Amino acid sequence: MEDSYLSNYGATKAMVYTAIGCLKANQLPAKKPPSWRWFQIFMKEHPELFQTLKTKAIARVRVTATDVEEVKDWFDGFRTWCKERDIQPGDVLNFDEAGFQVGVAPGEEIVVLAYVKEASTLPKSC
């Protein structure tokens, strides 16, 4: 979950709940997924682990206001991250011009680790 957040990908409650169900189904022996109610109670009873935040759009000017070295460092880190996960260049789609986050709209609640204070996305008009 932390890798996902640090890569600017949020996960909705439904996404996290579905992932838990898949993990349970892949256990040996396979286990029945927990109920949605169980998930809600778990989230409420464990604020030290997770919380939900509403994503907010950030201005394109803020996103592009970086220096060349910062951008080079980011791409070096991205290449390393891809190598660690065996992600090939053909597996990566370029959404740069579209300016949106796949699966999570601005103003949508996402599940994040407890220490996270804010989550941002680019507005769709970018």
Summary of the structure (lengths in Angstrom):
residues: 126
radius of gyration: 17.0
end to end distance: 26.7
largest distance: 52.1
contacts: 285
relative contact order: 0.25
helix: 42%
strand: 12%
